[in-house]
Amino acid sequence: MKLAQNLSRLGTETAFKVLAEAKGLEKQGKKIIHLSLGQPDLKTPQHIIDATVKALNDGHHGYVLPNGIIECREAVSRKIEKLYKAKINPERIVIMPGGKPTMFYAITLFGEPGSEIIYPDPGFPIYESMINYTGAKAVPVNLLKSKDFSLNPDAVLSLINNKTRLIILNNPINPTGSFTEKKYIDKLAKGLEKYPNVAILSDEIYDRLIFDNKPMPTFFNYPELYDRLIVLNGWSKTYCMTGWRLGWGVWPERFIEHVIKFCVNNHSCVNAAIQFGGIAALDGPEESINTMVEKFTARRKLIHEGLNDLNGVECSLPGGAFYAFPNVKGTGMSGVEFAKKCLHEAGVAIVPGTSFGNLAKDYVRFSFAASRDDINTALDKIKKILK
């Protein structure tokens, strides 16, 4: 059978391949420490689980609106106003089964042969994968030119031309763990005012995971861009709900009709009961978030110091999220070789940098969303194989 040609342009998320390989080794009886997936080791707070169970017991078993129940969209709107003082009409909010559908739909809205989409490199692999799938030209912003991997507004703006349809931004950034401060986002937003025909997708899924008490420079701060601004966020990282598959996007009003069509054609609607859990998360206590940030702050210090103590490894201090992105060139290995050696000889699953873009061949990604014990053990095992 002949398959569609565009399938050859579709990439994947290699972290899941690493997970599958690690699980295969575990079946053989090998002990593996998982530092590959971006998944907190903490449990979903109990009040969220209770609200979801209650919704099931109350009979919320059927179809709901494709853009999400109004109560959930209103809860998202309340949370945005509470955090960022921005008033967002719930009709501009679309509840999604995770964060990826917002990326998928935004890139599909603008990507086609002859168009260009700018994205961060290294960056979340689905950006480039989906751009290529649509037939658009993927135009990378090289984050490795900055010492701390933060976004350079001048570099982004220099790539815009009359073919540019969409710019994808991510802050804090996966996979580098870098954080771009407000003064640079201010400059970028000001520069984007000159390009009214270019849409913006701001991936802010790690907005509550920023270190050193620095404020989140959300794009909600720039209402002059609202008519072409898409903001991606969700529950997975902040509330330890990765497996719940629950996210949201804020869209310009003129795009909502098209986005709802995507929803209807693809997933119909998001699980009804889980949306009530999402409401409980947004409206409920935040002690779990504060505890998580405290734990990740300690783990950040541990992994940053531990990686820099390894022969041939250099690592910058992460500013947000829960990733460290060290350069391993000094070991004499590429990122792919280093990651394979760690998995098969040390029993530590990490992700090579090339999983996040072609520029990062000398890098690997460590997730420090695991326990301190696992991080310590992993570092010790890697130190031994490097000796």
C-alpha positions as CSV (number, residue, x, y, z in Angstrom):
1,M,0.0,0.0,0.0
2,K,1.1,3.5,-0.7
3,L,1.1,5.8,2.4
4,A,0.8,9.6,2.4
5,Q,4.1,11.3,1.6
6,N,3.8,13.7,4.5
7,L,4.2,10.9,6.9
8,S,7.9,10.8,6.1
9,R,8.2,14.3,7.5
10,L,6.5,13.5,10.8
11,G,9.0,13.2,13.7
12,T,8.5,11.9,17.2
13,E,9.4,12.5,20.9
14,T,12.5,10.4,21.5
15,A,12.0,10.5,25.3
16,F,9.3,7.9,24.8
17,K,11.7,5.7,22.8
18,V,14.2,6.0,25.6
19,L,11.5,5.0,28.0
20,A,10.6,2.0,25.9
21,E,14.2,0.9,25.7
22,A,14.7,1.3,29.5
23,K,11.5,-0.7,30.2
24,G,12.8,-3.4,28.0
25,L,16.0,-3.6,30.0
26,E,14.0,-3.7,33.2
27,K,12.1,-6.7,31.9
28,Q,15.5,-8.4,31.6
29,G,16.1,-7.7,35.3
30,K,18.2,-4.6,35.1
31,K,17.7,-1.8,37.5
32,I,17.1,1.5,35.7
33,I,16.9,5.1,37.1
34,H,14.5,7.1,35.0
35,L,15.7,10.7,34.3
36,S,14.3,10.9,30.8
37,L,10.7,11.9,30.9
38,G,9.5,15.3,32.1
39,Q,7.3,13.8,34.8
40,P,7.2,14.9,38.4
41,D,7.6,12.0,40.9
42,L,5.0,13.7,43.2
43,K,1.4,12.5,43.3
44,T,-1.6,14.5,42.1
45,P,-3.0,16.3,45.1
46,Q,-5.8,14.5,46.8
47,H,-8.5,17.2,46.5
48,I,-8.1,17.0,42.7
49,I,-8.7,13.3,42.8
50,D,-11.6,13.7,45.1
51,A,-13.3,16.3,42.8
52,T,-12.9,13.9,39.8
53,V,-14.3,10.9,41.7
54,K,-17.3,13.1,42.8
55,A,-17.9,14.2,39.2
56,L,-18.0,10.5,38.2
57,N,-20.4,9.7,41.0
58,D,-22.5,12.7,40.1
59,G,-23.1,11.3,36.6
60,H,-20.7,13.3,34.5
61,H,-20.2,10.5,32.0
62,G,-21.3,11.9,28.7
63,Y,-20.2,14.2,25.9
64,V,-19.6,17.8,26.7
65,L,-18.8,20.9,24.5
66,P,-15.8,20.4,22.3
67,N,-14.1,23.5,23.7
68,G,-14.6,22.4,27.3
69,I,-17.3,22.8,30.0
70,I,-17.9,26.4,30.7
71,E,-17.1,25.9,34.4
72,C,-13.6,24.7,33.5
73,R,-13.0,27.6,31.1
74,E,-14.2,30.1,33.7
75,A,-11.8,28.5,36.2
76,V,-8.9,29.0,33.7
77,S,-10.0,32.6,33.2
78,R,-10.1,33.2,37.0
79,K,-6.6,31.7,37.4
80,I,-5.1,33.9,34.6
81,E,-6.6,37.0,36.2
82,K,-5.3,36.0,39.7
83,L,-1.8,35.2,38.5
84,Y,-1.3,37.9,35.8
85,K,-4.1,40.5,36.2
86,A,-5.2,39.7,32.7
87,K,-8.9,39.5,31.9
88,I,-9.5,36.7,29.4
89,N,-13.0,35.9,28.1
90,P,-13.8,32.2,28.7
91,E,-15.0,32.0,25.1
92,R,-11.3,32.4,24.0
93,I,-10.3,29.4,26.1
94,V,-10.3,25.9,24.7
95,I,-9.8,22.9,27.0
96,M,-7.6,20.2,25.4
97,P,-6.5,16.6,26.1
98,G,-3.0,17.8,27.1
99,G,-0.7,20.4,25.7
100,K,0.2,18.9,22.4
101,P,-3.2,19.5,20.7
102,T,-2.7,23.3,21.1
103,M,0.6,23.0,19.3
104,F,-0.8,20.7,16.7
105,Y,-3.8,23.0,15.9
106,A,-1.8,26.2,16.0
107,I,0.9,24.9,13.6
108,T,-1.7,23.4,11.3
109,L,-3.6,26.7,11.2
110,F,-0.6,28.4,9.7
111,G,1.7,25.8,8.2
112,E,1.6,25.0,4.5
113,P,4.1,24.8,1.7
114,G,5.6,28.2,1.0
115,S,5.1,29.5,4.6
116,E,7.7,29.7,7.4
117,I,7.4,29.0,11.1
118,I,10.1,30.1,13.6
119,Y,10.8,27.8,16.6
120,P,13.4,27.3,19.3
121,D,16.3,24.9,18.7
122,P,17.0,23.0,20.9
123,G,13.3,22.9,21.7
124,F,10.4,20.6,22.3
125,P,10.6,18.1,19.4
126,I,6.9,18.3,18.4
127,Y,7.4,21.9,17.2
128,E,9.7,21.0,14.4
129,S,7.9,17.7,13.7
130,M,4.5,19.4,13.1
131,I,6.0,22.2,11.1
132,N,7.6,19.7,8.7
133,Y,4.4,17.7,8.6
134,T,2.4,20.7,7.3
135,G,5.0,21.3,4.6
136,A,6.0,24.7,6.0
137,K,9.7,25.6,6.4
138,A,11.0,25.1,9.9
139,V,13.2,28.1,10.8
140,P,15.2,27.5,14.0
141,V,16.3,30.1,16.6
142,N,19.7,28.8,17.8
143,L,19.5,28.9,21.6
144,L,23.0,27.5,22.1
145,K,24.5,30.9,21.1
146,S,23.4,32.2,24.5
147,K,25.5,31.1,27.5
148,D,22.3,30.2,29.5
149,F,20.3,29.1,26.5
150,S,17.8,32.0,27.0
151,L,15.9,33.6,24.0
152,N,17.6,36.4,22.2
153,P,14.9,38.8,21.0
154,D,17.2,40.2,18.3
155,A,17.9,36.7,16.9
156,V,14.1,35.9,16.8
157,L,13.2,39.2,15.1
158,S,16.0,38.9,12.5
159,L,14.4,35.7,11.1
160,I,11.1,37.2,10.3
161,N,10.3,37.8,6.6
162,N,7.2,38.0,4.4
163,K,6.8,34.2,4.5
164,T,6.7,34.0,8.3
165,R,3.3,33.0,9.6
166,L,4.0,31.9,13.2
167,I,6.6,32.2,15.9
168,I,6.8,29.5,18.6
169,L,8.2,30.6,21.9
170,N,8.7,28.6,25.1
171,N,9.6,30.0,28.5
172,P,10.9,28.4,30.7
173,I,12.4,26.2,28.0
174,N,12.3,22.5,27.5
175,P,14.9,20.8,27.2
176,T,17.5,23.3,28.4
177,G,15.8,24.4,31.6
178,S,16.7,28.0,30.7
179,F,14.6,31.0,31.7
180,T,14.2,34.3,29.7
181,E,13.7,37.3,31.9
182,K,11.0,39.9,31.4
183,K,13.3,42.6,30.0
184,Y,14.1,40.4,27.0
185,I,10.5,39.4,26.5
186,D,9.5,43.1,26.7
187,K,12.0,43.8,23.9
188,L,10.7,40.9,21.8
189,A,7.0,41.9,22.3
190,K,7.8,45.4,21.3
191,G,9.6,44.2,18.2
192,L,6.7,41.9,17.2
193,E,4.4,45.0,17.0
194,K,6.0,45.7,13.7
195,Y,4.8,42.4,12.2
196,P,1.0,42.4,12.6
197,N,0.6,39.4,10.2
198,V,2.8,37.1,12.3
199,A,1.0,34.9,14.9
200,I,2.6,34.0,18.2
201,L,2.4,30.7,20.1
202,S,3.7,31.1,23.6
203,D,4.2,27.7,25.3
204,E,4.0,28.6,29.1
205,I,3.5,25.1,30.5
206,Y,6.3,25.6,33.0
207,D,5.1,29.0,34.2
208,R,4.9,28.0,37.8
209,L,8.2,26.3,37.9
210,I,10.7,29.2,38.0
211,F,13.5,29.4,40.4
212,D,15.0,32.2,42.6
213,N,11.6,33.9,43.0
214,K,11.7,35.4,39.5
215,P,8.3,36.5,38.0
216,M,6.9,34.8,35.0
217,P,7.1,37.2,31.9
218,T,3.9,35.8,30.4
219,F,2.7,37.1,27.0
220,F,-0.6,38.0,28.8
221,N,1.3,41.1,29.7
222,Y,1.0,42.4,26.2
223,P,-2.7,43.0,25.3
224,E,-1.6,44.8,22.1
225,L,-0.7,41.3,20.7
226,Y,-3.9,39.5,21.8
227,D,-5.4,39.5,18.3
228,R,-2.7,37.1,17.2
229,L,-1.5,35.5,20.4
230,I,-2.0,31.9,21.4
231,V,-1.0,30.8,24.9
232,L,-0.5,27.2,25.7
233,N,-0.7,25.9,29.3
234,G,-2.2,23.1,31.3
235,W,-2.3,21.0,34.4
236,S,0.4,18.3,33.7
237,K,3.5,19.9,35.2
238,T,2.1,22.3,37.8
239,Y,-0.3,19.9,39.4
240,C,1.5,16.6,38.7
241,M,-1.2,15.5,36.3
242,T,0.8,14.2,33.4
243,G,-1.3,11.1,32.8
244,W,-4.6,12.9,33.2
245,R,-4.1,14.5,29.7
246,L,-5.6,17.9,30.5
247,G,-4.5,21.2,29.0
248,W,-5.8,24.5,27.8
249,G,-5.1,27.2,25.2
250,V,-6.1,30.8,24.9
251,W,-6.8,31.9,21.3
252,P,-7.7,35.1,19.5
253,E,-11.5,35.2,19.0
254,R,-11.1,35.0,15.2
255,F,-9.4,31.6,15.4
256,I,-11.9,29.9,17.8
257,E,-14.2,28.7,15.1
258,H,-11.4,26.9,13.4
259,V,-10.0,25.4,16.6
260,I,-13.3,24.0,17.6
261,K,-13.6,22.3,14.2
262,F,-10.2,20.7,14.9
263,C,-11.5,19.5,18.2
264,V,-14.6,18.0,16.7
265,N,-12.7,16.3,13.9
266,N,-10.0,14.9,16.2
267,H,-11.0,14.2,19.8
268,S,-14.7,15.4,20.1
269,C,-14.3,16.7,23.6
270,V,-12.2,16.3,26.7
271,N,-13.1,13.8,29.4
272,A,-16.0,15.4,31.3
273,A,-15.1,14.3,34.9
274,I,-11.5,15.2,34.6
275,Q,-12.4,18.8,33.8
276,F,-14.0,19.0,37.3
277,G,-10.7,17.8,38.7
278,G,-9.0,20.6,36.7
279,I,-11.4,23.1,38.3
280,A,-10.5,21.9,41.8
281,A,-6.8,22.2,40.9
282,L,-7.1,25.8,39.7
283,D,-9.4,27.0,42.5
284,G,-7.9,24.9,45.3
285,P,-4.9,25.3,47.7
286,E,-1.4,25.9,46.3
287,E,0.7,24.3,49.0
288,S,1.5,21.4,46.7
289,I,3.0,23.8,44.1
290,N,5.1,25.6,46.7
291,T,6.3,22.2,48.0
292,M,7.2,21.1,44.5
293,V,9.2,24.2,43.8
294,E,11.1,23.8,47.1
295,K,12.0,20.2,46.3
296,F,13.0,21.0,42.7
297,T,15.1,23.9,43.9
298,A,17.1,21.5,46.1
299,R,17.3,19.0,43.3
300,R,18.5,21.6,40.8
301,K,21.4,22.4,43.1
302,L,22.2,18.7,43.5
303,I,22.2,17.9,39.8
304,H,23.9,21.1,38.7
305,E,26.8,20.5,41.1
306,G,26.9,16.8,40.4
307,L,27.0,17.1,36.6
308,N,29.8,19.7,36.8
309,D,31.7,17.3,39.0
310,L,31.8,14.7,36.2
311,N,34.9,14.4,34.0
312,G,34.3,16.2,30.7
313,V,30.8,17.5,31.5
314,E,29.7,21.1,31.7
315,C,26.3,22.3,32.8
316,S,24.7,25.7,33.2
317,L,22.4,26.4,36.1
318,P,18.7,25.8,35.1
319,G,16.4,28.8,35.6
320,G,13.1,27.0,35.3
321,A,11.2,23.8,34.6
322,F,13.1,20.6,35.9
323,Y,15.7,19.9,33.2
324,A,19.5,20.2,33.1
325,F,21.1,20.3,29.7
326,P,24.9,19.6,30.0
327,N,27.5,19.6,27.3
328,V,29.3,16.3,27.2
329,K,31.8,17.0,24.5
330,G,34.7,16.8,26.9
331,T,34.0,13.1,27.5
332,G,35.0,12.4,23.9
333,M,31.5,11.2,23.2
334,S,28.5,12.7,21.4
335,G,25.2,13.2,23.2
336,V,23.8,10.1,21.6
337,E,26.9,8.0,22.6
338,F,26.9,9.4,26.1
339,A,23.2,8.7,26.6
340,K,23.5,5.1,25.3
341,K,26.5,4.5,27.6
342,C,24.6,5.9,30.6
343,L,21.6,3.6,29.9
344,H,23.4,0.4,29.2
345,E,26.4,0.7,31.5
346,A,25.2,2.8,34.4
347,G,21.5,2.0,34.2
348,V,20.5,5.7,33.9
349,A,17.9,6.7,31.3
350,I,18.5,10.2,29.8
351,V,17.7,11.8,26.5
352,P,20.3,12.8,23.8
353,G,20.3,16.5,22.8
354,T,19.6,15.6,19.1
355,S,16.1,14.6,20.2
356,F,15.5,18.3,20.6
357,G,17.1,19.6,17.4
358,N,20.1,19.1,15.2
359,L,22.2,21.8,16.9
360,A,22.5,19.9,20.2
361,K,24.6,16.9,19.2
362,D,27.1,17.5,22.1
363,Y,24.3,17.7,24.8
364,V,22.0,15.5,26.8
365,R,18.9,16.2,28.9
366,F,18.5,15.1,32.5
367,S,15.2,15.5,34.2
368,F,15.5,16.2,37.9
369,A,11.9,15.6,38.6
370,A,13.0,12.3,40.2
371,S,13.9,11.9,43.9
372,R,17.1,13.1,45.5
373,D,18.1,9.5,46.1
374,D,17.7,8.6,42.5
375,I,19.6,11.7,41.3
376,N,22.5,10.9,43.7
377,T,22.6,7.3,42.7
378,A,22.5,8.2,39.0
379,L,25.4,10.7,39.4
380,D,27.5,8.1,41.3
381,K,26.9,5.4,38.6
382,I,27.7,7.8,35.8
383,K,30.9,9.0,37.6
384,K,32.1,5.4,37.8
385,I,31.6,4.6,34.1
386,L,33.3,7.8,33.1
387,K,36.4,6.8,35.2
